[in-house]
Amino acid sequence: MSKMQLLSNEQLAELAFAALANARRLYDDALLLREAGRAPSAFVLLGLAADELGKHMLVVAFPTRGNSDEQWRKFWRRMNSHEEKLGNALLAAWLLDPFQLGDPPDRSAFHKQRLSATYVDFRNAGLQEPDTAINRVALDSAFGSIGPHLAYCERILSRTDPAALATSMQRARESQAARSDGNDANDRYSSLAFAMAVAYGANEDEAAHFASVMVDHFPR
């Protein structure tokens, strides 16, 4: 059995910057494909951009979760899950949209849709092809969700650098402001809410209060 990899705050900060930069690269490539009329391929690349955006959020939020072996195991499991990372990006984009009054996004449905936009299959007694999997309304909706949140994260990160982010991560780790209540789902969403509040400029006490309130509104 291979030894579990533990990352320093400096390595986490470097990974956070790299993941966000890669999300931008994939998003811009997806835009080019949309402009060229290649809707299925644009949707697939947009989904990958969302994965990398969700990875960035996972990494930035991780220091609020503690440093136990169990937390590191969960971290690597989520890092290797496309749906986990996708869900982070979709949910955060939904929460940060002041005009969004509908239900939280369904990450599983989005993931299945991008698979349909990738592969040819035979289902329900018929041939399924990528060109029929994505329409313009769904594509534009996805871009309208992911694009603004990507730009928001970039604006936040532009205020700092890897060294300063690593220092902030250490302070967050030491404060343990986002406490675990023993419920893994609550712990995960509380960490995400805490990181979002800090990104908005809240201090650690305010962020901890925001996380404790918002966790009741996340999907179970």
C-alpha positions as a Python dict, from the first residue, in 0.01 Angstrom:
ca = {
    (1, 'M'): (0, 0, 0),
    (2, 'S'): (150, 335, -103),
    (3, 'K'): (200, 604, 158),
    (4, 'M'): (-61, 880, 155),
    (5, 'Q'): (75, 1206, 22),
    (6, 'L'): (52, 1507, 254),
    (7, 'L'): (98, 1853, 108),
    (8, 'S'): (247, 2154, 280),
    (9, 'N'): (63, 2486, 281),
    (10, 'E'): (310, 2606, 19),
    (11, 'Q'): (229, 2310, -205),
    (12, 'L'): (-145, 2360, -153),
    (13, 'A'): (-113, 2727, -248),
    (14, 'E'): (84, 2639, -560),
    (15, 'L'): (-178, 2382, -654),
    (16, 'A'): (-459, 2634, -600),
    (17, 'F'): (-298, 2884, -837),
    (18, 'A'): (-222, 2618, -1099),
    (19, 'A'): (-575, 2471, -1091),
    (20, 'L'): (-735, 2812, -1141),
    (21, 'A'): (-500, 2894, -1429),
    (22, 'N'): (-586, 2562, -1592),
    (23, 'A'): (-958, 2629, -1543),
    (24, 'R'): (-913, 2955, -1735),
    (25, 'R'): (-724, 2780, -2018),
    (26, 'L'): (-996, 2518, -2056),
    (27, 'Y'): (-1274, 2776, -2033),
    (28, 'D'): (-1117, 2995, -2304),
    (29, 'D'): (-1073, 2691, -2530),
    (30, 'A'): (-1438, 2602, -2469),
    (31, 'L'): (-1537, 2953, -2578),
    (32, 'L'): (-1349, 2908, -2905),
    (33, 'L'): (-1533, 2582, -2969),
    (34, 'R'): (-1868, 2744, -2894),
    (35, 'E'): (-1793, 3025, -3138),
    (36, 'A'): (-1703, 2763, -3399),
    (37, 'G'): (-2040, 2594, -3353),
    (38, 'R'): (-1893, 2284, -3184),
    (39, 'A'): (-2145, 2272, -2901),
    (40, 'P'): (-2077, 1919, -2769),
    (41, 'S'): (-1700, 1970, -2753),
    (42, 'A'): (-1748, 2314, -2599),
    (43, 'F'): (-1967, 2161, -2327),
    (44, 'V'): (-1713, 1887, -2255),
    (45, 'L'): (-1426, 2136, -2216),
    (46, 'L'): (-1646, 2365, -2009),
    (47, 'G'): (-1712, 2073, -1775),
    (48, 'L'): (-1339, 2013, -1741),
    (49, 'A'): (-1291, 2382, -1664),
    (50, 'A'): (-1553, 2346, -1391),
    (51, 'D'): (-1365, 2044, -1254),
    (52, 'E'): (-1047, 2250, -1225),
    (53, 'L'): (-1238, 2540, -1071),
    (54, 'G'): (-1387, 2299, -818),
    (55, 'K'): (-1038, 2162, -752),
    (56, 'H'): (-916, 2514, -680),
    (57, 'M'): (-1198, 2561, -429),
    (58, 'L'): (-1133, 2224, -267),
    (59, 'V'): (-766, 2309, -217),
    (60, 'V'): (-831, 2659, -82),
    (61, 'A'): (-1092, 2531, 164),
    (62, 'F'): (-895, 2230, 283),
    (63, 'P'): (-690, 2401, 558),
    (64, 'T'): (-1016, 2477, 743),
    (65, 'R'): (-1080, 2105, 780),
    (66, 'G'): (-790, 2003, 1003),
    (67, 'N'): (-482, 1798, 928),
    (68, 'S'): (-574, 1445, 1033),
    (69, 'D'): (-505, 1136, 824),
    (70, 'E'): (-880, 1093, 778),
    (71, 'Q'): (-915, 1444, 635),
    (72, 'W'): (-626, 1383, 398),
    (73, 'R'): (-788, 1058, 279),
    (74, 'K'): (-1109, 1248, 209),
    (75, 'F'): (-913, 1521, 35),
    (76, 'W'): (-749, 1280, -211),
    (77, 'R'): (-1074, 1093, -268),
    (78, 'R'): (-1245, 1419, -363),
    (79, 'M'): (-950, 1529, -572),
    (80, 'N'): (-993, 1212, -777),
    (81, 'S'): (-1369, 1249, -817),
    (82, 'H'): (-1489, 1446, -1118),
    (83, 'E'): (-1837, 1483, -971),
    (84, 'E'): (-1707, 1614, -637),
    (85, 'K'): (-1501, 1886, -804),
    (86, 'L'): (-1776, 1966, -1052),
    (87, 'G'): (-2025, 1991, -766),
    (88, 'N'): (-1804, 2240, -580),
    (89, 'A'): (-1795, 2472, -880),
    (90, 'L'): (-2164, 2443, -967),
    (91, 'L'): (-2284, 2492, -610),
    (92, 'A'): (-2060, 2791, -545),
    (93, 'A'): (-2166, 2953, -871),
    (94, 'W'): (-2530, 2901, -772),
    (95, 'L'): (-2478, 3047, -423),
    (96, 'L'): (-2295, 3354, -552),
    (97, 'D'): (-2562, 3438, -813),
    (98, 'P'): (-2793, 3698, -649),
    (99, 'F'): (-3058, 3642, -916),
    (100, 'Q'): (-3067, 3263, -883),
    (101, 'L'): (-3393, 3162, -718),
    (102, 'G'): (-3417, 2803, -836),
    (103, 'D'): (-3299, 2479, -682),
    (104, 'P'): (-2928, 2398, -639),
    (105, 'P'): (-2767, 2252, -952),
    (106, 'D'): (-2764, 1877, -1002),
    (107, 'R'): (-2400, 1778, -1044),
    (108, 'S'): (-2486, 1422, -1144),
    (109, 'A'): (-2712, 1544, -1424),
    (110, 'F'): (-2442, 1780, -1550),
    (111, 'H'): (-2185, 1500, -1541),
    (112, 'K'): (-2413, 1264, -1734),
    (113, 'Q'): (-2482, 1536, -1988),
    (114, 'R'): (-2114, 1592, -2058),
    (115, 'L'): (-2063, 1218, -2099),
    (116, 'S'): (-2343, 1221, -2354),
    (117, 'A'): (-2167, 1510, -2527),
    (118, 'T'): (-1850, 1301, -2547),
    (119, 'Y'): (-1945, 950, -2653),
    (120, 'V'): (-2158, 772, -2911),
    (121, 'D'): (-2391, 519, -2750),
    (122, 'F'): (-2697, 308, -2821),
    (123, 'R'): (-2981, 360, -2574),
    (124, 'N'): (-3358, 321, -2571),
    (125, 'A'): (-3346, 137, -2904),
    (126, 'G'): (-3174, 428, -3071),
    (127, 'L'): (-2837, 571, -3156),
    (128, 'Q'): (-2720, 850, -2927),
    (129, 'E'): (-2467, 1094, -3068),
    (130, 'P'): (-2296, 1397, -2909),
    (131, 'D'): (-2451, 1639, -3159),
    (132, 'T'): (-2796, 1565, -3019),
    (133, 'A'): (-2694, 1574, -2653),
    (134, 'I'): (-2645, 1948, -2607),
    (135, 'N'): (-2862, 2234, -2726),
    (136, 'R'): (-2768, 2601, -2735),
    (137, 'V'): (-2985, 2691, -2435),
    (138, 'A'): (-2813, 2434, -2211),
    (139, 'L'): (-2471, 2538, -2339),
    (140, 'D'): (-2527, 2909, -2281),
    (141, 'S'): (-2671, 2839, -1936),
    (142, 'A'): (-2363, 2643, -1839),
    (143, 'F'): (-2130, 2916, -1963),
    (144, 'G'): (-2337, 3175, -1779),
    (145, 'S'): (-2292, 2981, -1457),
    (146, 'I'): (-1924, 2885, -1472),
    (147, 'G'): (-1781, 3196, -1639),
    (148, 'P'): (-1874, 3456, -1374),
    (149, 'H'): (-1758, 3237, -1087),
    (150, 'L'): (-1427, 3168, -1259),
    (151, 'A'): (-1375, 3543, -1307),
    (152, 'Y'): (-1468, 3605, -944),
    (153, 'C'): (-1211, 3354, -818),
    (154, 'E'): (-950, 3511, -1043),
    (155, 'R'): (-1022, 3856, -899),
    (156, 'I'): (-982, 3722, -547),
    (157, 'L'): (-659, 3541, -625),
    (158, 'S'): (-516, 3844, -804),
    (159, 'R'): (-496, 4015, -465),
    (160, 'T'): (-244, 3766, -332),
    (161, 'D'): (42, 3536, -432),
    (162, 'P'): (132, 3175, -346),
    (163, 'A'): (346, 3273, -45),
    (164, 'A'): (77, 3496, 104),
    (165, 'L'): (-191, 3235, 37),
    (166, 'A'): (18, 2972, 213),
    (167, 'T'): (40, 3201, 516),
    (168, 'S'): (-338, 3249, 514),
    (169, 'M'): (-383, 2873, 492),
    (170, 'Q'): (-166, 2826, 799),
    (171, 'R'): (-372, 3079, 994),
    (172, 'A'): (-693, 2907, 887),
    (173, 'R'): (-551, 2569, 990),
    (174, 'E'): (-450, 2702, 1330),
    (175, 'S'): (-778, 2878, 1398),
    (176, 'Q'): (-991, 2572, 1311),
    (177, 'A'): (-1276, 2820, 1262),
    (178, 'A'): (-1488, 2576, 1062),
    (179, 'R'): (-1544, 2309, 1327),
    (180, 'S'): (-1648, 1955, 1242),
    (181, 'D'): (-1969, 1831, 1405),
    (182, 'G'): (-1903, 1469, 1314),
    (183, 'N'): (-2115, 1487, 1001),
    (184, 'D'): (-1895, 1456, 693),
    (185, 'A'): (-2141, 1635, 463),
    (186, 'N'): (-2181, 1922, 708),
    (187, 'D'): (-1804, 1942, 750),
    (188, 'R'): (-1746, 1956, 376),
    (189, 'Y'): (-2008, 2222, 308),
    (190, 'S'): (-1909, 2421, 616),
    (191, 'S'): (-1552, 2436, 488),
    (192, 'L'): (-1672, 2555, 149),
    (193, 'A'): (-1894, 2824, 303),
    (194, 'F'): (-1611, 2936, 531),
    (195, 'A'): (-1371, 2972, 237),
    (196, 'M'): (-1631, 3169, 39),
    (197, 'A'): (-1688, 3408, 331),
    (198, 'V'): (-1316, 3468, 373),
    (199, 'A'): (-1293, 3535, -1),
    (200, 'Y'): (-1560, 3803, 42),
    (201, 'G'): (-1342, 3972, 303),
    (202, 'A'): (-1501, 3841, 625),
    (203, 'N'): (-1278, 3789, 926),
    (204, 'E'): (-1244, 3440, 1071),
    (205, 'D'): (-1518, 3484, 1336),
    (206, 'E'): (-1763, 3621, 1079),
    (207, 'A'): (-1673, 3342, 834),
    (208, 'A'): (-1726, 3077, 1102),
    (209, 'H'): (-2071, 3221, 1181),
    (210, 'F'): (-2161, 3232, 811),
    (211, 'A'): (-2053, 2868, 772),
    (212, 'S'): (-2261, 2758, 1072),
    (213, 'V'): (-2571, 2926, 926),
    (214, 'M'): (-2525, 2828, 562),
    (215, 'V'): (-2462, 2460, 627),
    (216, 'D'): (-2837, 2415, 694),
    (217, 'H'): (-2912, 2533, 339),
    (218, 'F'): (-2682, 2296, 156),
    (219, 'P'): (-2826, 1983, -6),
    (220, 'R'): (-2800, 1659, 192),
}
